[in-house]
Amino acid sequence: MKWRCGVCGFIYDGNEAPEKCPKCGAPKEKFAKLTADEAKLIDRSRLTNSLHMKLASFLEHVSEISKKGIDDALDPPCIALFTAASQHAHTISQMVKAEIQSHISKGKWG
């Protein structure tokens, strides 16, 4: 079973709600049991959400590497490649953030 804190939205996995919310400290009474469909959606989306977060982290590394390559400025083709990587990493990072926001607003997070 899954329970959602009505104060902060924390999702708790267990047979009953916790005595207090691990995140915000709200009492047990503030938790609501999720429906089977809501719980299934969260279970299903946890893998994808984890992958989105790993991708966001990887894109940060691409941006850092690209900056070093641009700063090194070996030659114009290298600068062009690192510049393109930086731009694409930024665009995809923004897309990942938008997708995560969409998942949160649709209850596919937790």
MODELLER restraints for C-alpha pairs under 7 A, 6 or more apart:
rsr = mdl.restraints
at = mdl.atoms
rsr.add(forms.Gaussian(group=physical.xy_distance, feature=features.Distance(at['CA:1:A'], at['CA:13:A']), mean=5.88, stdev=0.5))
rsr.add(forms.Gaussian(group=physical.xy_distance, feature=features.Distance(at['CA:1:A'], at['CA:14:A']), mean=5.45, stdev=0.5))
rsr.add(forms.Gaussian(group=physical.xy_distance, feature=features.Distance(at['CA:1:A'], at['CA:15:A']), mean=5.55, stdev=0.5))
rsr.add(forms.Gaussian(group=physical.xy_distance, feature=features.Distance(at['CA:2:A'], at['CA:11:A']), mean=6.57, stdev=0.5))
rsr.add(forms.Gaussian(group=physical.xy_distance, feature=features.Distance(at['CA:2:A'], at['CA:12:A']), mean=5.54, stdev=0.5))
rsr.add(forms.Gaussian(group=physical.xy_distance, feature=features.Distance(at['CA:2:A'], at['CA:13:A']), mean=4.62, stdev=0.5))
rsr.add(forms.Gaussian(group=physical.xy_distance, feature=features.Distance(at['CA:2:A'], at['CA:14:A']), mean=6.16, stdev=0.5))
rsr.add(forms.Gaussian(group=physical.xy_distance, feature=features.Distance(at['CA:2:A'], at['CA:33:A']), mean=6.04, stdev=0.5))
rsr.add(forms.Gaussian(group=physical.xy_distance, feature=features.Distance(at['CA:2:A'], at['CA:34:A']), mean=5.61, stdev=0.5))
rsr.add(forms.Gaussian(group=physical.xy_distance, feature=features.Distance(at['CA:2:A'], at['CA:39:A']), mean=6.05, stdev=0.5))
rsr.add(forms.Gaussian(group=physical.xy_distance, feature=features.Distance(at['CA:3:A'], at['CA:11:A']), mean=5.59, stdev=0.5))
rsr.add(forms.Gaussian(group=physical.xy_distance, feature=features.Distance(at['CA:3:A'], at['CA:12:A']), mean=5.01, stdev=0.5))
rsr.add(forms.Gaussian(group=physical.xy_distance, feature=features.Distance(at['CA:3:A'], at['CA:13:A']), mean=6.47, stdev=0.5))
rsr.add(forms.Gaussian(group=physical.xy_distance, feature=features.Distance(at['CA:3:A'], at['CA:17:A']), mean=6.01, stdev=0.5))
rsr.add(forms.Gaussian(group=physical.xy_distance, feature=features.Distance(at['CA:3:A'], at['CA:31:A']), mean=5.93, stdev=0.5))
rsr.add(forms.Gaussian(group=physical.xy_distance, feature=features.Distance(at['CA:3:A'], at['CA:32:A']), mean=5.42, stdev=0.5))
rsr.add(forms.Gaussian(group=physical.xy_distance, feature=features.Distance(at['CA:3:A'], at['CA:33:A']), mean=4.46, stdev=0.5))
rsr.add(forms.Gaussian(group=physical.xy_distance, feature=features.Distance(at['CA:3:A'], at['CA:34:A']), mean=5.56, stdev=0.5))
rsr.add(forms.Gaussian(group=physical.xy_distance, feature=features.Distance(at['CA:4:A'], at['CA:10:A']), mean=5.58, stdev=0.5))
rsr.add(forms.Gaussian(group=physical.xy_distance, feature=features.Distance(at['CA:4:A'], at['CA:11:A']), mean=4.64, stdev=0.5))
rsr.add(forms.Gaussian(group=physical.xy_distance, feature=features.Distance(at['CA:4:A'], at['CA:12:A']), mean=6.33, stdev=0.5))
rsr.add(forms.Gaussian(group=physical.xy_distance, feature=features.Distance(at['CA:4:A'], at['CA:31:A']), mean=5.31, stdev=0.5))
rsr.add(forms.Gaussian(group=physical.xy_distance, feature=features.Distance(at['CA:4:A'], at['CA:32:A']), mean=5.36, stdev=0.5))
rsr.add(forms.Gaussian(group=physical.xy_distance, feature=features.Distance(at['CA:4:A'], at['CA:33:A']), mean=6.51, stdev=0.5))
rsr.add(forms.Gaussian(group=physical.xy_distance, feature=features.Distance(at['CA:4:A'], at['CA:34:A']), mean=6.77, stdev=0.5))
rsr.add(forms.Gaussian(group=physical.xy_distance, feature=features.Distance(at['CA:5:A'], at['CA:11:A']), mean=6.59, stdev=0.5))
rsr.add(forms.Gaussian(group=physical.xy_distance, feature=features.Distance(at['CA:5:A'], at['CA:21:A']), mean=6.78, stdev=0.5))
rsr.add(forms.Gaussian(group=physical.xy_distance, feature=features.Distance(at['CA:5:A'], at['CA:30:A']), mean=5.79, stdev=0.5))
rsr.add(forms.Gaussian(group=physical.xy_distance, feature=features.Distance(at['CA:5:A'], at['CA:31:A']), mean=4.41, stdev=0.5))
rsr.add(forms.Gaussian(group=physical.xy_distance, feature=features.Distance(at['CA:5:A'], at['CA:32:A']), mean=6.59, stdev=0.5))
rsr.add(forms.Gaussian(group=physical.xy_distance, feature=features.Distance(at['CA:6:A'], at['CA:30:A']), mean=5.27, stdev=0.5))
rsr.add(forms.Gaussian(group=physical.xy_distance, feature=features.Distance(at['CA:6:A'], at['CA:31:A']), mean=5.68, stdev=0.5))
rsr.add(forms.Gaussian(group=physical.xy_distance, feature=features.Distance(at['CA:6:A'], at['CA:32:A']), mean=6.93, stdev=0.5))
rsr.add(forms.Gaussian(group=physical.xy_distance, feature=features.Distance(at['CA:7:A'], at['CA:26:A']), mean=6.85, stdev=0.5))
rsr.add(forms.Gaussian(group=physical.xy_distance, feature=features.Distance(at['CA:7:A'], at['CA:30:A']), mean=6.85, stdev=0.5))
rsr.add(forms.Gaussian(group=physical.xy_distance, feature=features.Distance(at['CA:8:A'], at['CA:24:A']), mean=6.63, stdev=0.5))
rsr.add(forms.Gaussian(group=physical.xy_distance, feature=features.Distance(at['CA:10:A'], at['CA:23:A']), mean=6.76, stdev=0.5))
rsr.add(forms.Gaussian(group=physical.xy_distance, feature=features.Distance(at['CA:10:A'], at['CA:110:A']), mean=6.91, stdev=0.5))
rsr.add(forms.Gaussian(group=physical.xy_distance, feature=features.Distance(at['CA:11:A'], at['CA:110:A']), mean=5.24, stdev=0.5))
rsr.add(forms.Gaussian(group=physical.xy_distance, feature=features.Distance(at['CA:17:A'], at['CA:28:A']), mean=6.01, stdev=0.5))
rsr.add(forms.Gaussian(group=physical.xy_distance, feature=features.Distance(at['CA:17:A'], at['CA:31:A']), mean=6.33, stdev=0.5))
rsr.add(forms.Gaussian(group=physical.xy_distance, feature=features.Distance(at['CA:18:A'], at['CA:28:A']), mean=5.79, stdev=0.5))
rsr.add(forms.Gaussian(group=physical.xy_distance, feature=features.Distance(at['CA:19:A'], at['CA:27:A']), mean=6.03, stdev=0.5))
rsr.add(forms.Gaussian(group=physical.xy_distance, feature=features.Distance(at['CA:19:A'], at['CA:28:A']), mean=4.73, stdev=0.5))
rsr.add(forms.Gaussian(group=physical.xy_distance, feature=features.Distance(at['CA:20:A'], at['CA:26:A']), mean=5.29, stdev=0.5))
rsr.add(forms.Gaussian(group=physical.xy_distance, feature=features.Distance(at['CA:20:A'], at['CA:27:A']), mean=4.41, stdev=0.5))
rsr.add(forms.Gaussian(group=physical.xy_distance, feature=features.Distance(at['CA:20:A'], at['CA:28:A']), mean=5.18, stdev=0.5))
rsr.add(forms.Gaussian(group=physical.xy_distance, feature=features.Distance(at['CA:21:A'], at['CA:27:A']), mean=6.45, stdev=0.5))
rsr.add(forms.Gaussian(group=physical.xy_distance, feature=features.Distance(at['CA:41:A'], at['CA:108:A']), mean=5.97, stdev=0.5))
rsr.add(forms.Gaussian(group=physical.xy_distance, feature=features.Distance(at['CA:42:A'], at['CA:108:A']), mean=5.06, stdev=0.5))
rsr.add(forms.Gaussian(group=physical.xy_distance, feature=features.Distance(at['CA:42:A'], at['CA:109:A']), mean=5.68, stdev=0.5))
rsr.add(forms.Gaussian(group=physical.xy_distance, feature=features.Distance(at['CA:42:A'], at['CA:110:A']), mean=6.14, stdev=0.5))
rsr.add(forms.Gaussian(group=physical.xy_distance, feature=features.Distance(at['CA:45:A'], at['CA:108:A']), mean=5.74, stdev=0.5))
rsr.add(forms.Gaussian(group=physical.xy_distance, feature=features.Distance(at['CA:45:A'], at['CA:109:A']), mean=6.70, stdev=0.5))
rsr.add(forms.Gaussian(group=physical.xy_distance, feature=features.Distance(at['CA:46:A'], at['CA:109:A']), mean=6.72, stdev=0.5))
rsr.add(forms.Gaussian(group=physical.xy_distance, feature=features.Distance(at['CA:52:A'], at['CA:96:A']), mean=6.25, stdev=0.5))
rsr.add(forms.Gaussian(group=physical.xy_distance, feature=features.Distance(at['CA:56:A'], at['CA:93:A']), mean=5.75, stdev=0.5))
rsr.add(forms.Gaussian(group=physical.xy_distance, feature=features.Distance(at['CA:56:A'], at['CA:96:A']), mean=6.71, stdev=0.5))
rsr.add(forms.Gaussian(group=physical.xy_distance, feature=features.Distance(at['CA:59:A'], at['CA:89:A']), mean=5.43, stdev=0.5))
rsr.add(forms.Gaussian(group=physical.xy_distance, feature=features.Distance(at['CA:59:A'], at['CA:93:A']), mean=6.41, stdev=0.5))
rsr.add(forms.Gaussian(group=physical.xy_distance, feature=features.Distance(at['CA:62:A'], at['CA:86:A']), mean=6.85, stdev=0.5))
rsr.add(forms.Gaussian(group=physical.xy_distance, feature=features.Distance(at['CA:62:A'], at['CA:89:A']), mean=6.57, stdev=0.5))
rsr.add(forms.Gaussian(group=physical.xy_distance, feature=features.Distance(at['CA:63:A'], at['CA:86:A']), mean=5.10, stdev=0.5))
rsr.add(forms.Gaussian(group=physical.xy_distance, feature=features.Distance(at['CA:63:A'], at['CA:89:A']), mean=6.35, stdev=0.5))
rsr.add(forms.Gaussian(group=physical.xy_distance, feature=features.Distance(at['CA:66:A'], at['CA:82:A']), mean=4.68, stdev=0.5))
rsr.add(forms.Gaussian(group=physical.xy_distance, feature=features.Distance(at['CA:66:A'], at['CA:83:A']), mean=6.64, stdev=0.5))
rsr.add(forms.Gaussian(group=physical.xy_distance, feature=features.Distance(at['CA:66:A'], at['CA:85:A']), mean=6.40, stdev=0.5))
rsr.add(forms.Gaussian(group=physical.xy_distance, feature=features.Distance(at['CA:66:A'], at['CA:86:A']), mean=5.56, stdev=0.5))
rsr.add(forms.Gaussian(group=physical.xy_distance, feature=features.Distance(at['CA:69:A'], at['CA:79:A']), mean=6.73, stdev=0.5))
rsr.add(forms.Gaussian(group=physical.xy_distance, feature=features.Distance(at['CA:69:A'], at['CA:82:A']), mean=5.88, stdev=0.5))
rsr.add(forms.Gaussian(group=physical.xy_distance, feature=features.Distance(at['CA:70:A'], at['CA:79:A']), mean=5.11, stdev=0.5))
rsr.add(forms.Gaussian(group=physical.xy_distance, feature=features.Distance(at['CA:70:A'], at['CA:82:A']), mean=5.92, stdev=0.5))
rsr.add(forms.Gaussian(group=physical.xy_distance, feature=features.Distance(at['CA:70:A'], at['CA:83:A']), mean=6.73, stdev=0.5))
rsr.add(forms.Gaussian(group=physical.xy_distance, feature=features.Distance(at['CA:73:A'], at['CA:79:A']), mean=5.80, stdev=0.5))
rsr.add(forms.Gaussian(group=physical.xy_distance, feature=features.Distance(at['CA:103:A'], at['CA:109:A']), mean=6.07, stdev=0.5))
